[in-house]
Amino acid sequence: MSDYKHHFLFHKKNFVIVLIGLAVMLLGFFAMMLAPNTDPTVYNEKELYGFRTTVLAPVLVLLGLVIQVVAIMMKPKNLPEKEV
């Protein structure tokens, strides 16, 4: 038997950052989805194509994706040395 010590690739800090990124992405999707118009028969272009749905929501989704990449690429500070 070998004395191989198993260690996880992600640590608690990575998982917390992943959850934060997921929350930011979900917030962006909810901002895209929620329409302030209550009457479905009325087409209000200013509400449908406003700042929230065309700028803020996509920026939040992209920011969430960037946070996910940072969480995946972040190295833990105290990695065990590779044993030969």
PyMOL Python script that loads the backbone (N, CA, C, O; Angstrom):
from pymol import cmd

cmd.read_pdbstr("""\
ATOM      1  N   MET A   1       0.825  -1.191   0.000  1.00  0.00           N
ATOM      2  CA  MET A   1       0.000   0.000   0.000  1.00  0.00           C
ATOM      3  C   MET A   1       0.867   1.251   0.000  1.00  0.00           C
ATOM      4  O   MET A   1       1.939   1.288   0.605  1.00  0.00           O
ATOM      5  N   SER A   2       0.390   2.252  -0.677  1.00  0.00           N
ATOM      6  CA  SER A   2       1.138   3.507  -0.714  1.00  0.00           C
ATOM      7  C   SER A   2       0.627   4.435   0.379  1.00  0.00           C
ATOM      8  O   SER A   2      -0.469   4.262   0.913  1.00  0.00           O
ATOM      9  N   ASP A   3       1.436   5.403   0.686  1.00  0.00           N
ATOM     10  CA  ASP A   3       1.076   6.387   1.706  1.00  0.00           C
ATOM     11  C   ASP A   3       0.523   7.650   1.067  1.00  0.00           C
ATOM     12  O   ASP A   3       0.833   8.761   1.500  1.00  0.00           O
ATOM     13  N   TYR A   4      -0.288   7.479   0.046  1.00  0.00           N
ATOM     14  CA  TYR A   4      -0.849   8.612  -0.675  1.00  0.00           C
ATOM     15  C   TYR A   4      -1.887   9.300   0.203  1.00  0.00           C
ATOM     16  O   TYR A   4      -2.825   8.664   0.683  1.00  0.00           O
ATOM     17  N   LYS A   5      -1.711  10.597   0.409  1.00  0.00           N
ATOM     18  CA  LYS A   5      -2.667  11.374   1.194  1.00  0.00           C
ATOM     19  C   LYS A   5      -3.609  12.088   0.242  1.00  0.00           C
ATOM     20  O   LYS A   5      -3.185  12.893  -0.588  1.00  0.00           O
ATOM     21  N   HIS A   6      -4.871  11.788   0.370  1.00  0.00           N
ATOM     22  CA  HIS A   6      -5.877  12.397  -0.502  1.00  0.00           C
ATOM     23  C   HIS A   6      -6.230  13.779   0.028  1.00  0.00           C
ATOM     24  O   HIS A   6      -6.427  13.962   1.230  1.00  0.00           O
ATOM     25  N   HIS A   7      -6.306  14.729  -0.857  1.00  0.00           N
ATOM     26  CA  HIS A   7      -6.760  16.061  -0.475  1.00  0.00           C
ATOM     27  C   HIS A   7      -7.748  16.554  -1.527  1.00  0.00           C
ATOM     28  O   HIS A   7      -7.649  16.219  -2.707  1.00  0.00           O
ATOM     29  N   PHE A   8      -8.693  17.349  -1.071  1.00  0.00           N
ATOM     30  CA  PHE A   8      -9.704  17.889  -1.969  1.00  0.00           C
ATOM     31  C   PHE A   8      -9.110  19.004  -2.815  1.00  0.00           C
ATOM     32  O   PHE A   8      -8.219  19.731  -2.374  1.00  0.00           O
ATOM     33  N   LEU A   9      -9.611  19.124  -4.020  1.00  0.00           N
ATOM     34  CA  LEU A   9      -9.143  20.167  -4.914  1.00  0.00           C
ATOM     35  C   LEU A   9      -9.648  21.538  -4.463  1.00  0.00           C
ATOM     36  O   LEU A   9      -8.925  22.531  -4.543  1.00  0.00           O
ATOM     37  N   PHE A  10     -10.888  21.584  -3.991  1.00  0.00           N
ATOM     38  CA  PHE A  10     -11.477  22.832  -3.498  1.00  0.00           C
ATOM     39  C   PHE A  10     -11.539  22.801  -1.981  1.00  0.00           C
ATOM     40  O   PHE A  10     -11.726  21.751  -1.365  1.00  0.00           O
ATOM     41  N   HIS A  11     -11.378  23.974  -1.401  1.00  0.00           N
ATOM     42  CA  HIS A  11     -11.507  24.110   0.037  1.00  0.00           C
ATOM     43  C   HIS A  11     -12.756  24.915   0.352  1.00  0.00           C
ATOM     44  O   HIS A  11     -13.488  25.314  -0.553  1.00  0.00           O
ATOM     45  N   LYS A  12     -12.996  25.150   1.620  1.00  0.00           N
ATOM     46  CA  LYS A  12     -14.215  25.836   2.042  1.00  0.00           C
ATOM     47  C   LYS A  12     -14.328  27.221   1.394  1.00  0.00           C
ATOM     48  O   LYS A  12     -15.416  27.636   0.996  1.00  0.00           O
ATOM     49  N   LYS A  13     -13.214  27.923   1.291  1.00  0.00           N
ATOM     50  CA  LYS A  13     -13.230  29.263   0.699  1.00  0.00           C
ATOM     51  C   LYS A  13     -13.675  29.209  -0.766  1.00  0.00           C
ATOM     52  O   LYS A  13     -14.418  30.077  -1.223  1.00  0.00           O
ATOM     53  N   ASN A  14     -13.220  28.192  -1.497  1.00  0.00           N
ATOM     54  CA  ASN A  14     -13.626  28.042  -2.891  1.00  0.00           C
ATOM     55  C   ASN A  14     -15.128  27.804  -2.998  1.00  0.00           C
ATOM     56  O   ASN A  14     -15.789  28.384  -3.859  1.00  0.00           O
ATOM     57  N   PHE A  15     -15.669  26.958  -2.133  1.00  0.00           N
ATOM     58  CA  PHE A  15     -17.092  26.670  -2.184  1.00  0.00           C
ATOM     59  C   PHE A  15     -17.934  27.888  -1.829  1.00  0.00           C
ATOM     60  O   PHE A  15     -19.003  28.094  -2.403  1.00  0.00           O
ATOM     61  N   VAL A  16     -17.460  28.694  -0.887  1.00  0.00           N
ATOM     62  CA  VAL A  16     -18.189  29.916  -0.526  1.00  0.00           C
ATOM     63  C   VAL A  16     -18.219  30.870  -1.711  1.00  0.00           C
ATOM     64  O   VAL A  16     -19.256  31.470  -1.996  1.00  0.00           O
ATOM     65  N   ILE A  17     -17.086  31.018  -2.409  1.00  0.00           N
ATOM     66  CA  ILE A  17     -17.033  31.912  -3.573  1.00  0.00           C
ATOM     67  C   ILE A  17     -17.916  31.372  -4.703  1.00  0.00           C
ATOM     68  O   ILE A  17     -18.554  32.151  -5.412  1.00  0.00           O
ATOM     69  N   VAL A  18     -17.959  30.053  -4.875  1.00  0.00           N
ATOM     70  CA  VAL A  18     -18.850  29.459  -5.884  1.00  0.00           C
ATOM     71  C   VAL A  18     -20.304  29.782  -5.557  1.00  0.00           C
ATOM     72  O   VAL A  18     -21.077  30.130  -6.450  1.00  0.00           O
ATOM     73  N   LEU A  19     -20.679  29.670  -4.293  1.00  0.00           N
ATOM     74  CA  LEU A  19     -22.059  29.989  -3.905  1.00  0.00           C
ATOM     75  C   LEU A  19     -22.377  31.467  -4.101  1.00  0.00           C
ATOM     76  O   LEU A  19     -23.496  31.808  -4.486  1.00  0.00           O
ATOM     77  N   ILE A  20     -21.418  32.345  -3.844  1.00  0.00           N
ATOM     78  CA  ILE A  20     -21.627  33.775  -4.075  1.00  0.00           C
ATOM     79  C   ILE A  20     -21.823  34.044  -5.566  1.00  0.00           C
ATOM     80  O   ILE A  20     -22.703  34.815  -5.951  1.00  0.00           O
ATOM     81  N   GLY A  21     -21.005  33.410  -6.402  1.00  0.00           N
ATOM     82  CA  GLY A  21     -21.162  33.570  -7.846  1.00  0.00           C
ATOM     83  C   GLY A  21     -22.499  33.054  -8.340  1.00  0.00           C
ATOM     84  O   GLY A  21     -23.123  33.658  -9.212  1.00  0.00           O
ATOM     85  N   LEU A  22     -22.937  31.932  -7.778  1.00  0.00           N
ATOM     86  CA  LEU A  22     -24.242  31.384  -8.149  1.00  0.00           C
ATOM     87  C   LEU A  22     -25.370  32.324  -7.743  1.00  0.00           C
ATOM     88  O   LEU A  22     -26.335  32.501  -8.486  1.00  0.00           O
ATOM     89  N   ALA A  23     -25.248  32.924  -6.568  1.00  0.00           N
ATOM     90  CA  ALA A  23     -26.270  33.869  -6.111  1.00  0.00           C
ATOM     91  C   ALA A  23     -26.323  35.108  -7.009  1.00  0.00           C
ATOM     92  O   ALA A  23     -27.406  35.610  -7.308  1.00  0.00           O
ATOM     93  N   VAL A  24     -25.165  35.598  -7.437  1.00  0.00           N
ATOM     94  CA  VAL A  24     -25.132  36.773  -8.324  1.00  0.00           C
ATOM     95  C   VAL A  24     -25.758  36.435  -9.674  1.00  0.00           C
ATOM     96  O   VAL A  24     -26.502  37.240 -10.233  1.00  0.00           O
ATOM     97  N   MET A  25     -25.459  35.240 -10.200  1.00  0.00           N
ATOM     98  CA  MET A  25     -26.064  34.835 -11.477  1.00  0.00           C
ATOM     99  C   MET A  25     -27.575  34.688 -11.347  1.00  0.00           C
ATOM    100  O   MET A  25     -28.316  35.128 -12.227  1.00  0.00           O
ATOM    101  N   LEU A  26     -28.040  34.076 -10.263  1.00  0.00           N
ATOM    102  CA  LEU A  26     -29.483  33.931 -10.075  1.00  0.00           C
ATOM    103  C   LEU A  26     -30.162  35.285  -9.934  1.00  0.00           C
ATOM    104  O   LEU A  26     -31.268  35.484 -10.436  1.00  0.00           O
ATOM    105  N   LEU A  27     -29.505  36.212  -9.255  1.00  0.00           N
ATOM    106  CA  LEU A  27     -30.055  37.565  -9.139  1.00  0.00           C
ATOM    107  C   LEU A  27     -30.188  38.213 -10.515  1.00  0.00           C
ATOM    108  O   LEU A  27     -31.172  38.901 -10.788  1.00  0.00           O
ATOM    109  N   GLY A  28     -29.202  37.994 -11.377  1.00  0.00           N
ATOM    110  CA  GLY A  28     -29.274  38.516 -12.741  1.00  0.00           C
ATOM    111  C   GLY A  28     -30.404  37.891 -13.536  1.00  0.00           C
ATOM    112  O   GLY A  28     -31.106  38.588 -14.268  1.00  0.00           O
ATOM    113  N   PHE A  29     -30.591  36.571 -13.400  1.00  0.00           N
ATOM    114  CA  PHE A  29     -31.684  35.916 -14.116  1.00  0.00           C
ATOM    115  C   PHE A  29     -33.047  36.374 -13.600  1.00  0.00           C
ATOM    116  O   PHE A  29     -33.982  36.545 -14.382  1.00  0.00           O
ATOM    117  N   PHE A  30     -33.161  36.570 -12.295  1.00  0.00           N
ATOM    118  CA  PHE A  30     -34.426  37.071 -11.756  1.00  0.00           C
ATOM    119  C   PHE A  30     -34.687  38.505 -12.202  1.00  0.00           C
ATOM    120  O   PHE A  30     -35.834  38.883 -12.441  1.00  0.00           O
ATOM    121  N   ALA A  31     -33.632  39.302 -12.315  1.00  0.00           N
ATOM    122  CA  ALA A  31     -33.807  40.682 -12.798  1.00  0.00           C
ATOM    123  C   ALA A  31     -34.264  40.689 -14.253  1.00  0.00           C
ATOM    124  O   ALA A  31     -35.017  41.574 -14.659  1.00  0.00           O
ATOM    125  N   MET A  32     -33.818  39.718 -15.037  1.00  0.00           N
ATOM    126  CA  MET A  32     -34.273  39.612 -16.430  1.00  0.00           C
ATOM    127  C   MET A  32     -35.714  39.123 -16.509  1.00  0.00           C
ATOM    128  O   MET A  32     -36.486  39.547 -17.370  1.00  0.00           O
ATOM    129  N   MET A  33     -36.052  38.235 -15.603  1.00  0.00           N
ATOM    130  CA  MET A  33     -37.334  37.555 -15.685  1.00  0.00           C
ATOM    131  C   MET A  33     -38.487  38.407 -15.165  1.00  0.00           C
ATOM    132  O   MET A  33     -39.564  38.417 -15.760  1.00  0.00           O
ATOM    133  N   LEU A  34     -38.279  39.103 -14.090  1.00  0.00           N
ATOM    134  CA  LEU A  34     -39.363  39.835 -13.453  1.00  0.00           C
ATOM    135  C   LEU A  34     -39.705  41.092 -14.239  1.00  0.00           C
ATOM    136  O   LEU A  34     -38.898  42.015 -14.344  1.00  0.00           O
ATOM    137  N   ALA A  35     -40.890  41.112 -14.780  1.00  0.00           N
ATOM    138  CA  ALA A  35     -41.346  42.278 -15.539  1.00  0.00           C
ATOM    139  C   ALA A  35     -42.285  43.093 -14.657  1.00  0.00           C
ATOM    140  O   ALA A  35     -43.165  42.524 -14.011  1.00  0.00           O
ATOM    141  N   PRO A  36     -42.117  44.406 -14.616  1.00  0.00           N
ATOM    142  CA  PRO A  36     -42.972  45.231 -13.772  1.00  0.00           C
ATOM    143  C   PRO A  36     -44.389  45.408 -14.315  1.00  0.00           C
ATOM    144  O   PRO A  36     -45.260  45.894 -13.594  1.00  0.00           O
ATOM    145  N   ASN A  37     -44.639  45.024 -15.568  1.00  0.00           N
ATOM    146  CA  ASN A  37     -45.959  45.185 -16.165  1.00  0.00           C
ATOM    147  C   ASN A  37     -46.910  44.123 -15.624  1.00  0.00           C
ATOM    148  O   ASN A  37     -46.585  42.935 -15.646  1.00  0.00           O
ATOM    149  N   THR A  38     -48.074  44.535 -15.141  1.00  0.00           N
ATOM    150  CA  THR A  38     -49.037  43.588 -14.581  1.00  0.00           C
ATOM    151  C   THR A  38     -50.130  43.209 -15.577  1.00  0.00           C
ATOM    152  O   THR A  38     -50.785  42.181 -15.408  1.00  0.00           O
ATOM    153  N   ASP A  39     -50.335  44.017 -16.604  1.00  0.00           N
ATOM    154  CA  ASP A  39     -51.377  43.739 -17.589  1.00  0.00           C
ATOM    155  C   ASP A  39     -50.732  43.119 -18.828  1.00  0.00           C
ATOM    156  O   ASP A  39     -49.984  43.802 -19.528  1.00  0.00           O
ATOM    157  N   PRO A  40     -51.004  41.827 -19.122  1.00  0.00           N
ATOM    158  CA  PRO A  40     -50.357  41.175 -20.261  1.00  0.00           C
ATOM    159  C   PRO A  40     -50.836  41.675 -21.628  1.00  0.00           C
ATOM    160  O   PRO A  40     -50.197  41.393 -22.641  1.00  0.00           O
ATOM    161  N   THR A  41     -51.937  42.405 -21.669  1.00  0.00           N
ATOM    162  CA  THR A  41     -52.441  42.883 -22.950  1.00  0.00           C
ATOM    163  C   THR A  41     -51.802  44.206 -23.367  1.00  0.00           C
ATOM    164  O   THR A  41     -51.965  44.628 -24.512  1.00  0.00           O
ATOM    165  N   VAL A  42     -51.088  44.861 -22.473  1.00  0.00           N
ATOM    166  CA  VAL A  42     -50.472  46.155 -22.751  1.00  0.00           C
ATOM    167  C   VAL A  42     -48.990  45.938 -23.026  1.00  0.00           C
ATOM    168  O   VAL A  42     -48.287  45.304 -22.239  1.00  0.00           O
ATOM    169  N   TYR A  43     -48.522  46.476 -24.163  1.00  0.00           N
ATOM    170  CA  TYR A  43     -47.114  46.390 -24.534  1.00  0.00           C
ATOM    171  C   TYR A  43     -46.458  47.722 -24.217  1.00  0.00           C
ATOM    172  O   TYR A  43     -46.683  48.717 -24.907  1.00  0.00           O
ATOM    173  N   ASN A  44     -45.645  47.734 -23.170  1.00  0.00           N
ATOM    174  CA  ASN A  44     -44.956  48.945 -22.775  1.00  0.00           C
ATOM    175  C   ASN A  44     -43.465  48.758 -23.060  1.00  0.00           C
ATOM    176  O   ASN A  44     -42.764  48.066 -22.321  1.00  0.00           O
ATOM    177  N   GLU A  45     -42.999  49.371 -24.119  1.00  0.00           N
ATOM    178  CA  GLU A  45     -41.617  49.172 -24.566  1.00  0.00           C
ATOM    179  C   GLU A  45     -40.610  49.716 -23.565  1.00  0.00           C
ATOM    180  O   GLU A  45     -39.534  49.139 -23.407  1.00  0.00           O
ATOM    181  N   LYS A  46     -40.929  50.805 -22.890  1.00  0.00           N
ATOM    182  CA  LYS A  46     -39.994  51.391 -21.927  1.00  0.00           C
ATOM    183  C   LYS A  46     -39.762  50.464 -20.731  1.00  0.00           C
ATOM    184  O   LYS A  46     -38.647  50.393 -20.214  1.00  0.00           O
ATOM    185  N   GLU A  47     -40.778  49.773 -20.301  1.00  0.00           N
ATOM    186  CA  GLU A  47     -40.615  48.841 -19.181  1.00  0.00           C
ATOM    187  C   GLU A  47     -39.944  47.555 -19.623  1.00  0.00           C
ATOM    188  O   GLU A  47     -39.139  46.990 -18.882  1.00  0.00           O
ATOM    189  N   LEU A  48     -40.261  47.086 -20.814  1.00  0.00           N
ATOM    190  CA  LEU A  48     -39.711  45.822 -21.294  1.00  0.00           C
ATOM    191  C   LEU A  48     -38.236  45.949 -21.651  1.00  0.00           C
ATOM    192  O   LEU A  48     -37.452  45.045 -21.362  1.00  0.00           O
ATOM    193  N   TYR A  49     -37.851  47.041 -22.265  1.00  0.00           N
ATOM    194  CA  TYR A  49     -36.469  47.255 -22.679  1.00  0.00           C
ATOM    195  C   TYR A  49     -35.809  48.347 -21.843  1.00  0.00           C
ATOM    196  O   TYR A  49     -35.122  49.216 -22.381  1.00  0.00           O
ATOM    197  N   GLY A  50     -36.014  48.303 -20.555  1.00  0.00           N
ATOM    198  CA  GLY A  50     -35.428  49.293 -19.655  1.00  0.00           C
ATOM    199  C   GLY A  50     -34.016  48.918 -19.247  1.00  0.00           C
ATOM    200  O   GLY A  50     -33.461  47.918 -19.704  1.00  0.00           O
ATOM    201  N   PHE A  51     -33.454  49.730 -18.388  1.00  0.00           N
ATOM    202  CA  PHE A  51     -32.083  49.536 -17.917  1.00  0.00           C
ATOM    203  C   PHE A  51     -31.911  48.198 -17.209  1.00  0.00           C
ATOM    204  O   PHE A  51     -30.906  47.513 -17.403  1.00  0.00           O
ATOM    205  N   ARG A  52     -32.877  47.829 -16.399  1.00  0.00           N
ATOM    206  CA  ARG A  52     -32.767  46.609 -15.585  1.00  0.00           C
ATOM    207  C   ARG A  52     -32.677  45.359 -16.441  1.00  0.00           C
ATOM    208  O   ARG A  52     -31.877  44.471 -16.147  1.00  0.00           O
ATOM    209  N   THR A  53     -33.473  45.270 -17.484  1.00  0.00           N
ATOM    210  CA  THR A  53     -33.518  44.045 -18.281  1.00  0.00           C
ATOM    211  C   THR A  53     -32.471  43.999 -19.386  1.00  0.00           C
ATOM    212  O   THR A  53     -32.090  42.910 -19.817  1.00  0.00           O
ATOM    213  N   THR A  54     -31.997  45.150 -19.857  1.00  0.00           N
ATOM    214  CA  THR A  54     -31.054  45.127 -20.973  1.00  0.00           C
ATOM    215  C   THR A  54     -29.606  45.373 -20.547  1.00  0.00           C
ATOM    216  O   THR A  54     -28.685  45.014 -21.280  1.00  0.00           O
ATOM    217  N   VAL A  55     -29.390  45.976 -19.380  1.00  0.00           N
ATOM    218  CA  VAL A  55     -28.021  46.278 -18.959  1.00  0.00           C
ATOM    219  C   VAL A  55     -27.682  45.581 -17.645  1.00  0.00           C
ATOM    220  O   VAL A  55     -26.722  44.814 -17.575  1.00  0.00           O
ATOM    221  N   LEU A  56     -28.463  45.846 -16.617  1.00  0.00           N
ATOM    222  CA  LEU A  56     -28.138  45.356 -15.280  1.00  0.00           C
ATOM    223  C   LEU A  56     -28.156  43.837 -15.191  1.00  0.00           C
ATOM    224  O   LEU A  56     -27.221  43.244 -14.654  1.00  0.00           O
ATOM    225  N   ALA A  57     -29.186  43.204 -15.697  1.00  0.00           N
ATOM    226  CA  ALA A  57     -29.305  41.748 -15.590  1.00  0.00           C
ATOM    227  C   ALA A  57     -28.182  41.010 -16.331  1.00  0.00           C
ATOM    228  O   ALA A  57     -27.579  40.112 -15.743  1.00  0.00           O
ATOM    229  N   PRO A  58     -27.871  41.340 -17.585  1.00  0.00           N
ATOM    230  CA  PRO A  58     -26.745  40.649 -18.228  1.00  0.00           C
ATOM    231  C   PRO A  58     -25.401  40.904 -17.558  1.00  0.00           C
ATOM    232  O   PRO A  58     -24.549  40.015 -17.521  1.00  0.00           O
ATOM    233  N   VAL A  59     -25.203  42.105 -17.030  1.00  0.00           N
ATOM    234  CA  VAL A  59     -23.952  42.387 -16.328  1.00  0.00           C
ATOM    235  C   VAL A  59     -23.852  41.536 -15.071  1.00  0.00           C
ATOM    236  O   VAL A  59     -22.771  41.042 -14.751  1.00  0.00           O
ATOM    237  N   LEU A  60     -24.953  41.354 -14.351  1.00  0.00           N
ATOM    238  CA  LEU A  60     -24.942  40.508 -13.161  1.00  0.00           C
ATOM    239  C   LEU A  60     -24.649  39.049 -13.512  1.00  0.00           C
ATOM    240  O   LEU A  60     -23.914  38.375 -12.790  1.00  0.00           O
ATOM    241  N   VAL A  61     -25.209  38.567 -14.598  1.00  0.00           N
ATOM    242  CA  VAL A  61     -24.953  37.181 -15.010  1.00  0.00           C
ATOM    243  C   VAL A  61     -23.482  37.013 -15.395  1.00  0.00           C
ATOM    244  O   VAL A  61     -22.849  36.036 -14.994  1.00  0.00           O
ATOM    245  N   LEU A  62     -22.942  37.936 -16.154  1.00  0.00           N
ATOM    246  CA  LEU A  62     -21.527  37.849 -16.534  1.00  0.00           C
ATOM    247  C   LEU A  62     -20.611  37.992 -15.328  1.00  0.00           C
ATOM    248  O   LEU A  62     -19.585  37.316 -15.252  1.00  0.00           O
ATOM    249  N   LEU A  63     -20.960  38.852 -14.392  1.00  0.00           N
ATOM    250  CA  LEU A  63     -20.171  39.005 -13.180  1.00  0.00           C
ATOM    251  C   LEU A  63     -20.191  37.709 -12.363  1.00  0.00           C
ATOM    252  O   LEU A  63     -19.175  37.314 -11.793  1.00  0.00           O
ATOM    253  N   GLY A  64     -21.347  37.057 -12.312  1.00  0.00           N
ATOM    254  CA  GLY A  64     -21.434  35.775 -11.623  1.00  0.00           C
ATOM    255  C   GLY A  64     -20.558  34.721 -12.276  1.00  0.00           C
ATOM    256  O   GLY A  64     -19.939  33.915 -11.581  1.00  0.00           O
ATOM    257  N   LEU A  65     -20.495  34.717 -13.603  1.00  0.00           N
ATOM    258  CA  LEU A  65     -19.623  33.770 -14.301  1.00  0.00           C
ATOM    259  C   LEU A  65     -18.148  34.056 -14.030  1.00  0.00           C
ATOM    260  O   LEU A  65     -17.354  33.127 -13.880  1.00  0.00           O
ATOM    261  N   VAL A  66     -17.782  35.317 -13.969  1.00  0.00           N
ATOM    262  CA  VAL A  66     -16.399  35.680 -13.652  1.00  0.00           C
ATOM    263  C   VAL A  66     -16.052  35.236 -12.229  1.00  0.00           C
ATOM    264  O   VAL A  66     -14.952  34.741 -11.982  1.00  0.00           O
ATOM    265  N   ILE A  67     -16.977  35.410 -11.307  1.00  0.00           N
ATOM    266  CA  ILE A  67     -16.752  34.960  -9.929  1.00  0.00           C
ATOM    267  C   ILE A  67     -16.578  33.444  -9.889  1.00  0.00           C
ATOM    268  O   ILE A  67     -15.761  32.937  -9.121  1.00  0.00           O
ATOM    269  N   GLN A  68     -17.336  32.718 -10.705  1.00  0.00           N
ATOM    270  CA  GLN A  68     -17.184  31.259 -10.763  1.00  0.00           C
ATOM    271  C   GLN A  68     -15.793  30.873 -11.252  1.00  0.00           C
ATOM    272  O   GLN A  68     -15.168  29.969 -10.697  1.00  0.00           O
ATOM    273  N   VAL A  69     -15.310  31.548 -12.276  1.00  0.00           N
ATOM    274  CA  VAL A  69     -13.976  31.249 -12.808  1.00  0.00           C
ATOM    275  C   VAL A  69     -12.913  31.542 -11.750  1.00  0.00           C
ATOM    276  O   VAL A  69     -11.970  30.766 -11.587  1.00  0.00           O
ATOM    277  N   VAL A  70     -13.057  32.646 -11.038  1.00  0.00           N
ATOM    278  CA  VAL A  70     -12.107  32.981  -9.973  1.00  0.00           C
ATOM    279  C   VAL A  70     -12.128  31.913  -8.893  1.00  0.00           C
ATOM    280  O   VAL A  70     -11.074  31.524  -8.390  1.00  0.00           O
ATOM    281  N   ALA A  71     -13.299  31.438  -8.532  1.00  0.00           N
ATOM    282  CA  ALA A  71     -13.405  30.405  -7.495  1.00  0.00           C
ATOM    283  C   ALA A  71     -12.768  29.100  -7.944  1.00  0.00           C
ATOM    284  O   ALA A  71     -12.174  28.395  -7.128  1.00  0.00           O
ATOM    285  N   ILE A  72     -12.877  28.772  -9.206  1.00  0.00           N
ATOM    286  CA  ILE A  72     -12.290  27.533  -9.711  1.00  0.00           C
ATOM    287  C   ILE A  72     -10.768  27.657  -9.809  1.00  0.00           C
ATOM    288  O   ILE A  72     -10.050  26.710  -9.486  1.00  0.00           O
ATOM    289  N   MET A  73     -10.276  28.801 -10.244  1.00  0.00           N
ATOM    290  CA  MET A  73      -8.846  28.964 -10.470  1.00  0.00           C
ATOM    291  C   MET A  73      -8.057  29.281  -9.200  1.00  0.00           C
ATOM    292  O   MET A  73      -6.831  29.166  -9.198  1.00  0.00           O
ATOM    293  N   MET A  74      -8.727  29.674  -8.134  1.00  0.00           N
ATOM    294  CA  MET A  74      -8.037  30.065  -6.909  1.00  0.00           C
ATOM    295  C   MET A  74      -7.376  28.853  -6.253  1.00  0.00           C
ATOM    296  O   MET A  74      -8.012  27.825  -6.020  1.00  0.00           O
ATOM    297  N   LYS A  75      -6.088  29.002  -5.962  1.00  0.00           N
ATOM    298  CA  LYS A  75      -5.352  27.931  -5.296  1.00  0.00           C
ATOM    299  C   LYS A  75      -5.431  28.119  -3.793  1.00  0.00           C
ATOM    300  O   LYS A  75      -5.389  29.247  -3.302  1.00  0.00           O
ATOM    301  N   PRO A  76      -5.543  27.031  -3.068  1.00  0.00           N
ATOM    302  CA  PRO A  76      -5.459  27.171  -1.615  1.00  0.00           C
ATOM    303  C   PRO A  76      -4.025  27.530  -1.205  1.00  0.00           C
ATOM    304  O   PRO A  76      -3.068  27.149  -1.878  1.00  0.00           O
ATOM    305  N   LYS A  77      -3.889  28.250  -0.121  1.00  0.00           N
ATOM    306  CA  LYS A  77      -2.565  28.732   0.271  1.00  0.00           C
ATOM    307  C   LYS A  77      -1.684  27.639   0.853  1.00  0.00           C
ATOM    308  O   LYS A  77      -0.463  27.706   0.710  1.00  0.00           O
ATOM    309  N   ASN A  78      -2.252  26.650   1.497  1.00  0.00           N
ATOM    310  CA  ASN A  78      -1.433  25.628   2.138  1.00  0.00           C
ATOM    311  C   ASN A  78      -1.652  24.270   1.485  1.00  0.00           C
ATOM    312  O   ASN A  78      -2.208  23.356   2.094  1.00  0.00           O
ATOM    313  N   LEU A  79      -1.214  24.153   0.261  1.00  0.00           N
ATOM    314  CA  LEU A  79      -1.287  22.865  -0.441  1.00  0.00           C
ATOM    315  C   LEU A  79      -0.180  21.954   0.083  1.00  0.00           C
ATOM    316  O   LEU A  79       0.948  22.404   0.284  1.00  0.00           O
ATOM    317  N   PRO A  80      -0.491  20.685   0.305  1.00  0.00           N
ATOM    318  CA  PRO A  80       0.572  19.768   0.704  1.00  0.00           C
ATOM    319  C   PRO A  80       1.539  19.547  -0.462  1.00  0.00           C
ATOM    320  O   PRO A  80       1.137  19.516  -1.625  1.00  0.00           O
ATOM    321  N   GLU A  81       2.794  19.397  -0.128  1.00  0.00           N
ATOM    322  CA  GLU A  81       3.788  19.192  -1.174  1.00  0.00           C
ATOM    323  C   GLU A  81       3.622  17.813  -1.794  1.00  0.00           C
ATOM    324  O   GLU A  81       3.226  16.858  -1.126  1.00  0.00           O
ATOM    325  N   LYS A  82       3.927  17.728  -3.058  1.00  0.00           N
ATOM    326  CA  LYS A  82       3.790  16.478  -3.787  1.00  0.00           C
ATOM    327  C   LYS A  82       4.874  15.498  -3.326  1.00  0.00           C
ATOM    328  O   LYS A  82       6.071  15.780  -3.382  1.00  0.00           O
ATOM    329  N   GLU A  83       4.410  14.360  -2.879  1.00  0.00           N
ATOM    330  CA  GLU A  83       5.348  13.341  -2.420  1.00  0.00           C
ATOM    331  C   GLU A  83       5.719  12.422  -3.564  1.00  0.00           C
ATOM    332  O   GLU A  83       4.856  11.972  -4.317  1.00  0.00           O
ATOM    333  N   VAL A  84       6.998  12.148  -3.691  1.00  0.00           N
ATOM    334  CA  VAL A  84       7.484  11.317  -4.782  1.00  0.00           C
ATOM    335  C   VAL A  84       7.750   9.911  -4.308  1.00  0.00           C
ATOM    336  O   VAL A  84       8.167   9.062  -5.096  1.00  0.00           O
TER     337      VAL A  84
END
""", "prot")
cmd.dss("prot")
cmd.show_as("cartoon", "prot")
cmd.util.cbc("prot")
cmd.orient("prot")
